[in-house]
């Protein structure tokens, strides 16, 4: 059975439980500031939880790829090697921005 979800109307923090918390763990507002999500909106949040985590992990991995590529550029082994690292940074940035855009889309659709 899916638990109820409550969203703070001040900061958008989502609480899972049978009732809203006494105070918001994020902004400290009282429980009256929470609104229960409809079952349809709660379902969106639950279904998107894993994909949101995947997008966040992709961003973290790309940051590591960019850092490694910068290290490779600094080593300056030869032009082809440096070129490959520069291309990895450019492509990594595109992948990172794509993941960020998808997270923003999820947030805008209440799937966060």
Number of C-alpha atoms within 10 A of each C-alpha: 3 11 12 17 23 24 20 25 13 13 14 16 15 22 21 15 12 12 14 22 17 13 15 22 13 12 12 13 17 14 16 13 17 25 16 18 17 12 13 8 15 22 15 16 21 13 13 16 13 12 15 21 13 14 19 15 13 17 20 12 14 19 16 13 17 20 14 15 22 17 13 17 18 11 11 14 10 9 10 10 15 19 15 14 23 17 14 18 20 12 14 21 17 13 16 18 13 14 19 17 13 14 21 15 13 18 13 10 12 15 20 23
